[in-house]
Amino acid sequence: MPIESVDNRRLYRLIAEQISRLIESGEYKPGSRLPPERTLAVQLSVSRPTVREALIALEVEGWVDIRGGTGVFVLERPVADAETVAVPQSTSNLPPPGPFEVLYARDLIEPDVAALAAKNATPEQIAAMAQALGDMVCCSASDPMNVEYDRRFHQLLADATGNGALSQTVQTLWAMRTDPLYLRLQDHFHNEAIWQRAIIEHREIFEAIKHGDAKAARAVMHKHLKNIKMRFVSSWQGE
């Protein structure tokens, strides 16, 4: 069964389904290694980030094991798993947004959220941001609470805009940010050095807001989100 080209607009879910069909058909057997990410992207006529989202979805579902520096290997799947393991679906019956879609949406919204927070944040709100940043500083990369402290900092920024619609929008984006697909991708690129870099980036955002510098707040938030994407498209850890 040859690999078929996929329309890029269908994104990661159709690619994951095509690869899983190839595995089911025996094209890729348990224990075998899938073609490199770059090769799959060419064969499927899509971007490498889209292939990466598909591979992460397959890992979440138990089809493959991603081993940094080694490759992506097909797993043996009990028959029952094919029916019981699935990526969570949204209420619209569409696949959940992929991590890169979430990051794209965040980069459209959160830089302006940061700029507005720099203009409108009260002393009390700035103090709450400082506390959230302090919690991040005291937290290690291995502590599962780091995601919650990160979320709290960004939500406090949104609340400080004084715009309820923006506050709810950021809340929704962060609910997507905690989807298993996103968290599994992050796990492959999360270590102490990256966490400390993220803390520095959050401190830069906080300083801009504390000084009421909307232009700087917008710029450093954009830089922060761009850096996250750069980490997610870099080589798997160990490569």
Biotite code that builds the C-alpha atoms (Angstrom):
import biotite.structure as struc

atoms = struc.array([
    struc.Atom([0.000, 0.000, 0.000], chain_id="A", res_id=1, res_name="MET", atom_name="CA", element="C"),
    struc.Atom([1.806, 3.164, -1.166], chain_id="A", res_id=2, res_name="PRO", atom_name="CA", element="C"),
    struc.Atom([1.773, 6.406, 0.803], chain_id="A", res_id=3, res_name="ILE", atom_name="CA", element="C"),
    struc.Atom([-0.717, 8.843, -0.714], chain_id="A", res_id=4, res_name="GLU", atom_name="CA", element="C"),
    struc.Atom([-0.355, 12.591, -0.942], chain_id="A", res_id=5, res_name="SER", atom_name="CA", element="C"),
    struc.Atom([-2.660, 14.443, 1.467], chain_id="A", res_id=6, res_name="VAL", atom_name="CA", element="C"),
    struc.Atom([-4.180, 17.905, 1.063], chain_id="A", res_id=7, res_name="ASP", atom_name="CA", element="C"),
    struc.Atom([-2.324, 20.127, 3.560], chain_id="A", res_id=8, res_name="ASN", atom_name="CA", element="C"),
    struc.Atom([-5.592, 21.685, 4.718], chain_id="A", res_id=9, res_name="ARG", atom_name="CA", element="C"),
    struc.Atom([-6.638, 18.400, 6.345], chain_id="A", res_id=10, res_name="ARG", atom_name="CA", element="C"),
    struc.Atom([-3.755, 18.704, 8.802], chain_id="A", res_id=11, res_name="LEU", atom_name="CA", element="C"),
    struc.Atom([-2.444, 16.094, 11.187], chain_id="A", res_id=12, res_name="TYR", atom_name="CA", element="C"),
    struc.Atom([-5.505, 13.898, 11.779], chain_id="A", res_id=13, res_name="ARG", atom_name="CA", element="C"),
    struc.Atom([-5.829, 12.494, 8.249], chain_id="A", res_id=14, res_name="LEU", atom_name="CA", element="C"),
    struc.Atom([-2.091, 11.900, 8.131], chain_id="A", res_id=15, res_name="ILE", atom_name="CA", element="C"),
    struc.Atom([-2.229, 9.995, 11.427], chain_id="A", res_id=16, res_name="ALA", atom_name="CA", element="C"),
    struc.Atom([-5.122, 7.922, 10.089], chain_id="A", res_id=17, res_name="GLU", atom_name="CA", element="C"),
    struc.Atom([-3.256, 7.125, 6.877], chain_id="A", res_id=18, res_name="GLN", atom_name="CA", element="C"),
    struc.Atom([-0.139, 6.016, 8.753], chain_id="A", res_id=19, res_name="ILE", atom_name="CA", element="C"),
    struc.Atom([-2.232, 3.919, 11.158], chain_id="A", res_id=20, res_name="SER", atom_name="CA", element="C"),
    struc.Atom([-3.861, 2.199, 8.164], chain_id="A", res_id=21, res_name="ARG", atom_name="CA", element="C"),
    struc.Atom([-0.407, 1.426, 6.789], chain_id="A", res_id=22, res_name="LEU", atom_name="CA", element="C"),
    struc.Atom([0.518, -0.096, 10.140], chain_id="A", res_id=23, res_name="ILE", atom_name="CA", element="C"),
    struc.Atom([-2.704, -2.135, 10.242], chain_id="A", res_id=24, res_name="GLU", atom_name="CA", element="C"),
    struc.Atom([-2.089, -3.401, 6.697], chain_id="A", res_id=25, res_name="SER", atom_name="CA", element="C"),
    struc.Atom([1.380, -4.622, 7.643], chain_id="A", res_id=26, res_name="GLY", atom_name="CA", element="C"),
    struc.Atom([3.246, -2.034, 5.598], chain_id="A", res_id=27, res_name="GLU", atom_name="CA", element="C"),
    struc.Atom([5.003, -1.065, 8.830], chain_id="A", res_id=28, res_name="TYR", atom_name="CA", element="C"),
    struc.Atom([5.309, -3.977, 11.224], chain_id="A", res_id=29, res_name="LYS", atom_name="CA", element="C"),
    struc.Atom([5.656, -3.863, 15.038], chain_id="A", res_id=30, res_name="PRO", atom_name="CA", element="C"),
    struc.Atom([9.247, -3.092, 15.947], chain_id="A", res_id=31, res_name="GLY", atom_name="CA", element="C"),
    struc.Atom([10.017, -1.480, 12.601], chain_id="A", res_id=32, res_name="SER", atom_name="CA", element="C"),
    struc.Atom([11.018, 2.149, 12.265], chain_id="A", res_id=33, res_name="ARG", atom_name="CA", element="C"),
    struc.Atom([8.916, 4.630, 10.315], chain_id="A", res_id=34, res_name="LEU", atom_name="CA", element="C"),
    struc.Atom([10.602, 6.728, 7.626], chain_id="A", res_id=35, res_name="PRO", atom_name="CA", element="C"),
    struc.Atom([12.248, 9.914, 8.943], chain_id="A", res_id=36, res_name="PRO", atom_name="CA", element="C"),
    struc.Atom([9.982, 12.882, 9.572], chain_id="A", res_id=37, res_name="GLU", atom_name="CA", element="C"),
    struc.Atom([11.488, 14.792, 6.650], chain_id="A", res_id=38, res_name="ARG", atom_name="CA", element="C"),
    struc.Atom([10.847, 11.872, 4.281], chain_id="A", res_id=39, res_name="THR", atom_name="CA", element="C"),
    struc.Atom([7.240, 11.517, 5.418], chain_id="A", res_id=40, res_name="LEU", atom_name="CA", element="C"),
    struc.Atom([6.681, 15.240, 4.902], chain_id="A", res_id=41, res_name="ALA", atom_name="CA", element="C"),
    struc.Atom([7.883, 14.963, 1.295], chain_id="A", res_id=42, res_name="VAL", atom_name="CA", element="C"),
    struc.Atom([5.877, 11.796, 0.592], chain_id="A", res_id=43, res_name="GLN", atom_name="CA", element="C"),
    struc.Atom([2.717, 13.284, 2.098], chain_id="A", res_id=44, res_name="LEU", atom_name="CA", element="C"),
    struc.Atom([3.253, 16.761, 0.586], chain_id="A", res_id=45, res_name="SER", atom_name="CA", element="C"),
    struc.Atom([2.807, 18.508, 3.935], chain_id="A", res_id=46, res_name="VAL", atom_name="CA", element="C"),
    struc.Atom([5.010, 20.432, 6.351], chain_id="A", res_id=47, res_name="SER", atom_name="CA", element="C"),
    struc.Atom([7.228, 18.753, 8.929], chain_id="A", res_id=48, res_name="ARG", atom_name="CA", element="C"),
    struc.Atom([5.285, 20.341, 11.841], chain_id="A", res_id=49, res_name="PRO", atom_name="CA", element="C"),
    struc.Atom([2.101, 18.720, 10.493], chain_id="A", res_id=50, res_name="THR", atom_name="CA", element="C"),
    struc.Atom([3.839, 15.336, 10.290], chain_id="A", res_id=51, res_name="VAL", atom_name="CA", element="C"),
    struc.Atom([5.147, 15.873, 13.805], chain_id="A", res_id=52, res_name="ARG", atom_name="CA", element="C"),
    struc.Atom([1.611, 16.490, 15.104], chain_id="A", res_id=53, res_name="GLU", atom_name="CA", element="C"),
    struc.Atom([0.456, 13.307, 13.379], chain_id="A", res_id=54, res_name="ALA", atom_name="CA", element="C"),
    struc.Atom([3.269, 11.267, 14.934], chain_id="A", res_id=55, res_name="LEU", atom_name="CA", element="C"),
    struc.Atom([2.481, 12.658, 18.374], chain_id="A", res_id=56, res_name="ILE", atom_name="CA", element="C"),
    struc.Atom([-1.183, 11.744, 17.883], chain_id="A", res_id=57, res_name="ALA", atom_name="CA", element="C"),
    struc.Atom([-0.134, 8.210, 16.982], chain_id="A", res_id=58, res_name="LEU", atom_name="CA", element="C"),
    struc.Atom([2.065, 8.062, 20.069], chain_id="A", res_id=59, res_name="GLU", atom_name="CA", element="C"),
    struc.Atom([-0.806, 9.215, 22.297], chain_id="A", res_id=60, res_name="VAL", atom_name="CA", element="C"),
    struc.Atom([-2.998, 6.508, 20.746], chain_id="A", res_id=61, res_name="GLU", atom_name="CA", element="C"),
    struc.Atom([-0.375, 3.815, 21.290], chain_id="A", res_id=62, res_name="GLY", atom_name="CA", element="C"),
    struc.Atom([0.553, 3.168, 17.664], chain_id="A", res_id=63, res_name="TRP", atom_name="CA", element="C"),
    struc.Atom([4.186, 4.265, 17.864], chain_id="A", res_id=64, res_name="VAL", atom_name="CA", element="C"),
    struc.Atom([6.995, 5.017, 20.291], chain_id="A", res_id=65, res_name="ASP", atom_name="CA", element="C"),
    struc.Atom([9.015, 8.173, 19.579], chain_id="A", res_id=66, res_name="ILE", atom_name="CA", element="C"),
    struc.Atom([12.600, 7.700, 20.734], chain_id="A", res_id=67, res_name="ARG", atom_name="CA", element="C"),
    struc.Atom([14.657, 10.867, 20.584], chain_id="A", res_id=68, res_name="GLY", atom_name="CA", element="C"),
    struc.Atom([17.821, 10.399, 18.587], chain_id="A", res_id=69, res_name="GLY", atom_name="CA", element="C"),
    struc.Atom([16.745, 6.968, 17.341], chain_id="A", res_id=70, res_name="THR", atom_name="CA", element="C"),
    struc.Atom([13.477, 7.273, 15.445], chain_id="A", res_id=71, res_name="GLY", atom_name="CA", element="C"),
    struc.Atom([9.780, 6.461, 15.553], chain_id="A", res_id=72, res_name="VAL", atom_name="CA", element="C"),
    struc.Atom([9.026, 2.770, 16.087], chain_id="A", res_id=73, res_name="PHE", atom_name="CA", element="C"),
    struc.Atom([5.793, 0.858, 15.519], chain_id="A", res_id=74, res_name="VAL", atom_name="CA", element="C"),
    struc.Atom([4.331, -0.740, 18.638], chain_id="A", res_id=75, res_name="LEU", atom_name="CA", element="C"),
    struc.Atom([2.539, -4.051, 19.026], chain_id="A", res_id=76, res_name="GLU", atom_name="CA", element="C"),
    struc.Atom([-1.125, -3.243, 19.665], chain_id="A", res_id=77, res_name="ARG", atom_name="CA", element="C"),
    struc.Atom([-3.613, -5.611, 21.295], chain_id="A", res_id=78, res_name="PRO", atom_name="CA", element="C"),
    struc.Atom([-6.814, -5.829, 19.244], chain_id="A", res_id=79, res_name="VAL", atom_name="CA", element="C"),
    struc.Atom([-8.846, -4.168, 22.011], chain_id="A", res_id=80, res_name="ALA", atom_name="CA", element="C"),
    struc.Atom([-6.632, -1.083, 21.973], chain_id="A", res_id=81, res_name="ASP", atom_name="CA", element="C"),
    struc.Atom([-7.682, -0.163, 18.464], chain_id="A", res_id=82, res_name="ALA", atom_name="CA", element="C"),
    struc.Atom([-11.192, 0.493, 19.784], chain_id="A", res_id=83, res_name="GLU", atom_name="CA", element="C"),
    struc.Atom([-10.498, 1.783, 23.288], chain_id="A", res_id=84, res_name="THR", atom_name="CA", element="C"),
    struc.Atom([-7.650, 4.229, 22.688], chain_id="A", res_id=85, res_name="VAL", atom_name="CA", element="C"),
    struc.Atom([-8.439, 7.448, 20.851], chain_id="A", res_id=86, res_name="ALA", atom_name="CA", element="C"),
    struc.Atom([-7.496, 11.095, 20.737], chain_id="A", res_id=87, res_name="VAL", atom_name="CA", element="C"),
    struc.Atom([-10.203, 13.198, 22.475], chain_id="A", res_id=88, res_name="PRO", atom_name="CA", element="C"),
    struc.Atom([-12.665, 14.725, 20.035], chain_id="A", res_id=89, res_name="GLN", atom_name="CA", element="C"),
    struc.Atom([-14.252, 18.158, 20.287], chain_id="A", res_id=90, res_name="SER", atom_name="CA", element="C"),
    struc.Atom([-18.015, 18.654, 20.597], chain_id="A", res_id=91, res_name="THR", atom_name="CA", element="C"),
    struc.Atom([-18.108, 19.463, 16.862], chain_id="A", res_id=92, res_name="SER", atom_name="CA", element="C"),
    struc.Atom([-16.852, 15.918, 16.090], chain_id="A", res_id=93, res_name="ASN", atom_name="CA", element="C"),
    struc.Atom([-13.707, 17.414, 14.604], chain_id="A", res_id=94, res_name="LEU", atom_name="CA", element="C"),
    struc.Atom([-10.231, 16.430, 15.839], chain_id="A", res_id=95, res_name="PRO", atom_name="CA", element="C"),
    struc.Atom([-8.851, 18.775, 18.517], chain_id="A", res_id=96, res_name="PRO", atom_name="CA", element="C"),
    struc.Atom([-6.624, 21.564, 17.191], chain_id="A", res_id=97, res_name="PRO", atom_name="CA", element="C"),
    struc.Atom([-3.016, 20.511, 16.799], chain_id="A", res_id=98, res_name="GLY", atom_name="CA", element="C"),
    struc.Atom([-0.299, 22.130, 18.942], chain_id="A", res_id=99, res_name="PRO", atom_name="CA", element="C"),
    struc.Atom([0.918, 24.330, 16.104], chain_id="A", res_id=100, res_name="PHE", atom_name="CA", element="C"),
    struc.Atom([-2.615, 25.554, 15.444], chain_id="A", res_id=101, res_name="GLU", atom_name="CA", element="C"),
    struc.Atom([-2.913, 26.471, 19.119], chain_id="A", res_id=102, res_name="VAL", atom_name="CA", element="C"),
    struc.Atom([0.410, 28.293, 19.034], chain_id="A", res_id=103, res_name="LEU", atom_name="CA", element="C"),
    struc.Atom([-0.622, 30.175, 15.894], chain_id="A", res_id=104, res_name="TYR", atom_name="CA", element="C"),
    struc.Atom([-3.849, 31.302, 17.557], chain_id="A", res_id=105, res_name="ALA", atom_name="CA", element="C"),
    struc.Atom([-2.018, 32.291, 20.726], chain_id="A", res_id=106, res_name="ARG", atom_name="CA", element="C"),
    struc.Atom([0.450, 34.362, 18.718], chain_id="A", res_id=107, res_name="ASP", atom_name="CA", element="C"),
    struc.Atom([-2.435, 36.222, 17.079], chain_id="A", res_id=108, res_name="LEU", atom_name="CA", element="C"),
    struc.Atom([-3.993, 37.081, 20.428], chain_id="A", res_id=109, res_name="ILE", atom_name="CA", element="C"),
    struc.Atom([-1.589, 37.038, 23.372], chain_id="A", res_id=110, res_name="GLU", atom_name="CA", element="C"),
    struc.Atom([0.885, 39.714, 22.200], chain_id="A", res_id=111, res_name="PRO", atom_name="CA", element="C"),
    struc.Atom([-1.986, 42.199, 22.091], chain_id="A", res_id=112, res_name="ASP", atom_name="CA", element="C"),
    struc.Atom([-3.251, 40.844, 25.409], chain_id="A", res_id=113, res_name="VAL", atom_name="CA", element="C"),
    struc.Atom([0.152, 41.611, 26.912], chain_id="A", res_id=114, res_name="ALA", atom_name="CA", element="C"),
    struc.Atom([0.136, 45.110, 25.397], chain_id="A", res_id=115, res_name="ALA", atom_name="CA", element="C"),
    struc.Atom([-3.317, 45.853, 26.796], chain_id="A", res_id=116, res_name="LEU", atom_name="CA", element="C"),
    struc.Atom([-2.347, 44.432, 30.184], chain_id="A", res_id=117, res_name="ALA", atom_name="CA", element="C"),
    struc.Atom([0.640, 46.816, 30.232], chain_id="A", res_id=118, res_name="ALA", atom_name="CA", element="C"),
    struc.Atom([-1.789, 49.709, 29.836], chain_id="A", res_id=119, res_name="LYS", atom_name="CA", element="C"),
    struc.Atom([-4.493, 48.564, 32.239], chain_id="A", res_id=120, res_name="ASN", atom_name="CA", element="C"),
    struc.Atom([-2.959, 46.352, 34.960], chain_id="A", res_id=121, res_name="ALA", atom_name="CA", element="C"),
    struc.Atom([-3.608, 47.530, 38.499], chain_id="A", res_id=122, res_name="THR", atom_name="CA", element="C"),
    struc.Atom([-0.977, 47.337, 41.243], chain_id="A", res_id=123, res_name="PRO", atom_name="CA", element="C"),
    struc.Atom([-2.878, 44.398, 42.713], chain_id="A", res_id=124, res_name="GLU", atom_name="CA", element="C"),
    struc.Atom([-2.851, 42.562, 39.399], chain_id="A", res_id=125, res_name="GLN", atom_name="CA", element="C"),
    struc.Atom([0.849, 43.229, 38.918], chain_id="A", res_id=126, res_name="ILE", atom_name="CA", element="C"),
    struc.Atom([1.468, 41.836, 42.388], chain_id="A", res_id=127, res_name="ALA", atom_name="CA", element="C"),
    struc.Atom([-0.476, 38.689, 41.478], chain_id="A", res_id=128, res_name="ALA", atom_name="CA", element="C"),
    struc.Atom([1.624, 38.310, 38.316], chain_id="A", res_id=129, res_name="MET", atom_name="CA", element="C"),
    struc.Atom([4.767, 38.649, 40.394], chain_id="A", res_id=130, res_name="ALA", atom_name="CA", element="C"),
    struc.Atom([3.523, 35.871, 42.677], chain_id="A", res_id=131, res_name="GLN", atom_name="CA", element="C"),
    struc.Atom([2.772, 33.617, 39.703], chain_id="A", res_id=132, res_name="ALA", atom_name="CA", element="C"),
    struc.Atom([6.229, 34.297, 38.290], chain_id="A", res_id=133, res_name="LEU", atom_name="CA", element="C"),
    struc.Atom([7.739, 33.522, 41.691], chain_id="A", res_id=134, res_name="GLY", atom_name="CA", element="C"),
    struc.Atom([5.928, 30.181, 41.727], chain_id="A", res_id=135, res_name="ASP", atom_name="CA", element="C"),
    struc.Atom([7.435, 29.403, 38.318], chain_id="A", res_id=136, res_name="MET", atom_name="CA", element="C"),
    struc.Atom([10.921, 30.289, 39.553], chain_id="A", res_id=137, res_name="VAL", atom_name="CA", element="C"),
    struc.Atom([10.550, 27.956, 42.548], chain_id="A", res_id=138, res_name="CYS", atom_name="CA", element="C"),
    struc.Atom([9.250, 25.118, 40.367], chain_id="A", res_id=139, res_name="CYS", atom_name="CA", element="C"),
    struc.Atom([11.458, 22.655, 38.521], chain_id="A", res_id=140, res_name="SER", atom_name="CA", element="C"),
    struc.Atom([10.933, 21.295, 35.032], chain_id="A", res_id=141, res_name="ALA", atom_name="CA", element="C"),
    struc.Atom([10.063, 17.895, 36.493], chain_id="A", res_id=142, res_name="SER", atom_name="CA", element="C"),
    struc.Atom([7.292, 19.290, 38.724], chain_id="A", res_id=143, res_name="ASP", atom_name="CA", element="C"),
    struc.Atom([3.897, 18.765, 37.015], chain_id="A", res_id=144, res_name="PRO", atom_name="CA", element="C"),
    struc.Atom([2.718, 22.033, 38.604], chain_id="A", res_id=145, res_name="MET", atom_name="CA", element="C"),
    struc.Atom([4.871, 24.028, 36.170], chain_id="A", res_id=146, res_name="ASN", atom_name="CA", element="C"),
    struc.Atom([2.063, 23.890, 33.575], chain_id="A", res_id=147, res_name="VAL", atom_name="CA", element="C"),
    struc.Atom([-0.421, 25.281, 36.090], chain_id="A", res_id=148, res_name="GLU", atom_name="CA", element="C"),
    struc.Atom([1.894, 28.106, 37.161], chain_id="A", res_id=149, res_name="TYR", atom_name="CA", element="C"),
    struc.Atom([2.530, 28.940, 33.499], chain_id="A", res_id=150, res_name="ASP", atom_name="CA", element="C"),
    struc.Atom([-1.216, 28.970, 32.790], chain_id="A", res_id=151, res_name="ARG", atom_name="CA", element="C"),
    struc.Atom([-1.903, 31.157, 35.836], chain_id="A", res_id=152, res_name="ARG", atom_name="CA", element="C"),
    struc.Atom([0.618, 33.769, 34.710], chain_id="A", res_id=153, res_name="PHE", atom_name="CA", element="C"),
    struc.Atom([-0.907, 34.035, 31.238], chain_id="A", res_id=154, res_name="HIS", atom_name="CA", element="C"),
    struc.Atom([-4.454, 34.082, 32.604], chain_id="A", res_id=155, res_name="GLN", atom_name="CA", element="C"),
    struc.Atom([-3.578, 36.900, 34.985], chain_id="A", res_id=156, res_name="LEU", atom_name="CA", element="C"),
    struc.Atom([-2.311, 38.897, 32.011], chain_id="A", res_id=157, res_name="LEU", atom_name="CA", element="C"),
    struc.Atom([-5.588, 38.318, 30.204], chain_id="A", res_id=158, res_name="ALA", atom_name="CA", element="C"),
    struc.Atom([-7.607, 39.317, 33.266], chain_id="A", res_id=159, res_name="ASP", atom_name="CA", element="C"),
    struc.Atom([-5.536, 42.498, 33.573], chain_id="A", res_id=160, res_name="ALA", atom_name="CA", element="C"),
    struc.Atom([-6.707, 43.672, 30.138], chain_id="A", res_id=161, res_name="THR", atom_name="CA", element="C"),
    struc.Atom([-10.092, 44.483, 31.652], chain_id="A", res_id=162, res_name="GLY", atom_name="CA", element="C"),
    struc.Atom([-11.720, 42.763, 28.667], chain_id="A", res_id=163, res_name="ASN", atom_name="CA", element="C"),
    struc.Atom([-13.835, 39.764, 29.604], chain_id="A", res_id=164, res_name="GLY", atom_name="CA", element="C"),
    struc.Atom([-13.911, 38.397, 26.056], chain_id="A", res_id=165, res_name="ALA", atom_name="CA", element="C"),
    struc.Atom([-10.108, 38.334, 25.906], chain_id="A", res_id=166, res_name="LEU", atom_name="CA", element="C"),
    struc.Atom([-9.947, 36.723, 29.330], chain_id="A", res_id=167, res_name="SER", atom_name="CA", element="C"),
    struc.Atom([-12.293, 33.926, 28.232], chain_id="A", res_id=168, res_name="GLN", atom_name="CA", element="C"),
    struc.Atom([-10.457, 33.524, 24.931], chain_id="A", res_id=169, res_name="THR", atom_name="CA", element="C"),
    struc.Atom([-7.126, 32.962, 26.692], chain_id="A", res_id=170, res_name="VAL", atom_name="CA", element="C"),
    struc.Atom([-8.834, 30.543, 29.061], chain_id="A", res_id=171, res_name="GLN", atom_name="CA", element="C"),
    struc.Atom([-10.110, 28.562, 26.065], chain_id="A", res_id=172, res_name="THR", atom_name="CA", element="C"),
    struc.Atom([-6.711, 28.577, 24.364], chain_id="A", res_id=173, res_name="LEU", atom_name="CA", element="C"),
    struc.Atom([-5.102, 27.264, 27.524], chain_id="A", res_id=174, res_name="TRP", atom_name="CA", element="C"),
    struc.Atom([-7.655, 24.481, 27.768], chain_id="A", res_id=175, res_name="ALA", atom_name="CA", element="C"),
    struc.Atom([-6.385, 23.422, 24.329], chain_id="A", res_id=176, res_name="MET", atom_name="CA", element="C"),
    struc.Atom([-2.845, 23.882, 25.628], chain_id="A", res_id=177, res_name="ARG", atom_name="CA", element="C"),
    struc.Atom([-3.488, 21.096, 28.167], chain_id="A", res_id=178, res_name="THR", atom_name="CA", element="C"),
    struc.Atom([-4.815, 18.637, 25.565], chain_id="A", res_id=179, res_name="ASP", atom_name="CA", element="C"),
    struc.Atom([-2.931, 15.283, 25.704], chain_id="A", res_id=180, res_name="PRO", atom_name="CA", element="C"),
    struc.Atom([-1.580, 15.847, 22.189], chain_id="A", res_id=181, res_name="LEU", atom_name="CA", element="C"),
    struc.Atom([-0.020, 19.179, 23.149], chain_id="A", res_id=182, res_name="TYR", atom_name="CA", element="C"),
    struc.Atom([1.332, 17.859, 26.444], chain_id="A", res_id=183, res_name="LEU", atom_name="CA", element="C"),
    struc.Atom([2.918, 14.828, 24.781], chain_id="A", res_id=184, res_name="ARG", atom_name="CA", element="C"),
    struc.Atom([4.665, 17.033, 22.209], chain_id="A", res_id=185, res_name="LEU", atom_name="CA", element="C"),
    struc.Atom([5.898, 19.308, 24.982], chain_id="A", res_id=186, res_name="GLN", atom_name="CA", element="C"),
    struc.Atom([7.245, 16.329, 26.922], chain_id="A", res_id=187, res_name="ASP", atom_name="CA", element="C"),
    struc.Atom([9.659, 15.613, 24.078], chain_id="A", res_id=188, res_name="HIS", atom_name="CA", element="C"),
    struc.Atom([11.144, 19.116, 24.342], chain_id="A", res_id=189, res_name="PHE", atom_name="CA", element="C"),
    struc.Atom([10.859, 19.903, 28.030], chain_id="A", res_id=190, res_name="HIS", atom_name="CA", element="C"),
    struc.Atom([13.905, 19.888, 30.267], chain_id="A", res_id=191, res_name="ASN", atom_name="CA", element="C"),
    struc.Atom([15.394, 22.080, 32.973], chain_id="A", res_id=192, res_name="GLU", atom_name="CA", element="C"),
    struc.Atom([17.363, 24.286, 30.573], chain_id="A", res_id=193, res_name="ALA", atom_name="CA", element="C"),
    struc.Atom([14.272, 25.016, 28.473], chain_id="A", res_id=194, res_name="ILE", atom_name="CA", element="C"),
    struc.Atom([12.168, 25.646, 31.584], chain_id="A", res_id=195, res_name="TRP", atom_name="CA", element="C"),
    struc.Atom([14.715, 28.155, 32.866], chain_id="A", res_id=196, res_name="GLN", atom_name="CA", element="C"),
    struc.Atom([14.715, 29.857, 29.462], chain_id="A", res_id=197, res_name="ARG", atom_name="CA", element="C"),
    struc.Atom([10.922, 30.067, 29.624], chain_id="A", res_id=198, res_name="ALA", atom_name="CA", element="C"),
    struc.Atom([11.133, 31.655, 33.069], chain_id="A", res_id=199, res_name="ILE", atom_name="CA", element="C"),
    struc.Atom([13.473, 34.336, 31.693], chain_id="A", res_id=200, res_name="ILE", atom_name="CA", element="C"),
    struc.Atom([11.020, 35.019, 28.877], chain_id="A", res_id=201, res_name="GLU", atom_name="CA", element="C"),
    struc.Atom([8.139, 35.334, 31.348], chain_id="A", res_id=202, res_name="HIS", atom_name="CA", element="C"),
    struc.Atom([10.202, 37.701, 33.476], chain_id="A", res_id=203, res_name="ARG", atom_name="CA", element="C"),
    struc.Atom([10.775, 39.900, 30.396], chain_id="A", res_id=204, res_name="GLU", atom_name="CA", element="C"),
    struc.Atom([7.012, 39.970, 29.785], chain_id="A", res_id=205, res_name="ILE", atom_name="CA", element="C"),
    struc.Atom([6.358, 40.844, 33.416], chain_id="A", res_id=206, res_name="PHE", atom_name="CA", element="C"),
    struc.Atom([8.906, 43.667, 33.453], chain_id="A", res_id=207, res_name="GLU", atom_name="CA", element="C"),
    struc.Atom([7.364, 45.233, 30.352], chain_id="A", res_id=208, res_name="ALA", atom_name="CA", element="C"),
    struc.Atom([3.907, 45.117, 31.904], chain_id="A", res_id=209, res_name="ILE", atom_name="CA", element="C"),
    struc.Atom([5.122, 46.402, 35.260], chain_id="A", res_id=210, res_name="LYS", atom_name="CA", element="C"),
    struc.Atom([6.643, 49.420, 33.515], chain_id="A", res_id=211, res_name="HIS", atom_name="CA", element="C"),
    struc.Atom([3.540, 50.028, 31.439], chain_id="A", res_id=212, res_name="GLY", atom_name="CA", element="C"),
    struc.Atom([5.434, 49.494, 28.188], chain_id="A", res_id=213, res_name="ASP", atom_name="CA", element="C"),
    struc.Atom([2.800, 48.141, 25.793], chain_id="A", res_id=214, res_name="ALA", atom_name="CA", element="C"),
    struc.Atom([5.142, 48.003, 22.796], chain_id="A", res_id=215, res_name="LYS", atom_name="CA", element="C"),
    struc.Atom([7.752, 45.994, 24.674], chain_id="A", res_id=216, res_name="ALA", atom_name="CA", element="C"),
    struc.Atom([5.107, 43.718, 26.200], chain_id="A", res_id=217, res_name="ALA", atom_name="CA", element="C"),
    struc.Atom([3.754, 42.884, 22.760], chain_id="A", res_id=218, res_name="ARG", atom_name="CA", element="C"),
    struc.Atom([7.240, 42.222, 21.373], chain_id="A", res_id=219, res_name="ALA", atom_name="CA", element="C"),
    struc.Atom([8.461, 39.979, 24.188], chain_id="A", res_id=220, res_name="VAL", atom_name="CA", element="C"),
    struc.Atom([5.233, 37.951, 24.223], chain_id="A", res_id=221, res_name="MET", atom_name="CA", element="C"),
    struc.Atom([5.589, 37.371, 20.491], chain_id="A", res_id=222, res_name="HIS", atom_name="CA", element="C"),
    struc.Atom([9.216, 36.357, 21.020], chain_id="A", res_id=223, res_name="LYS", atom_name="CA", element="C"),
    struc.Atom([8.195, 33.941, 23.761], chain_id="A", res_id=224, res_name="HIS", atom_name="CA", element="C"),
    struc.Atom([5.597, 32.214, 21.575], chain_id="A", res_id=225, res_name="LEU", atom_name="CA", element="C"),
    struc.Atom([7.967, 32.140, 18.610], chain_id="A", res_id=226, res_name="LYS", atom_name="CA", element="C"),
    struc.Atom([10.589, 30.460, 20.791], chain_id="A", res_id=227, res_name="ASN", atom_name="CA", element="C"),
    struc.Atom([8.089, 27.797, 21.857], chain_id="A", res_id=228, res_name="ILE", atom_name="CA", element="C"),
    struc.Atom([7.364, 27.001, 18.215], chain_id="A", res_id=229, res_name="LYS", atom_name="CA", element="C"),
    struc.Atom([11.085, 26.918, 17.417], chain_id="A", res_id=230, res_name="MET", atom_name="CA", element="C"),
    struc.Atom([11.606, 24.392, 20.194], chain_id="A", res_id=231, res_name="ARG", atom_name="CA", element="C"),
    struc.Atom([8.720, 22.244, 18.942], chain_id="A", res_id=232, res_name="PHE", atom_name="CA", element="C"),
    struc.Atom([10.126, 22.075, 15.408], chain_id="A", res_id=233, res_name="VAL", atom_name="CA", element="C"),
    struc.Atom([13.705, 21.401, 16.488], chain_id="A", res_id=234, res_name="SER", atom_name="CA", element="C"),
    struc.Atom([15.259, 17.943, 16.491], chain_id="A", res_id=235, res_name="SER", atom_name="CA", element="C"),
    struc.Atom([13.851, 15.424, 18.963], chain_id="A", res_id=236, res_name="TRP", atom_name="CA", element="C"),
    struc.Atom([15.767, 15.403, 22.240], chain_id="A", res_id=237, res_name="GLN", atom_name="CA", element="C"),
    struc.Atom([18.807, 13.167, 21.940], chain_id="A", res_id=238, res_name="GLY", atom_name="CA", element="C"),
    struc.Atom([19.269, 13.717, 18.206], chain_id="A", res_id=239, res_name="GLU", atom_name="CA", element="C"),
])
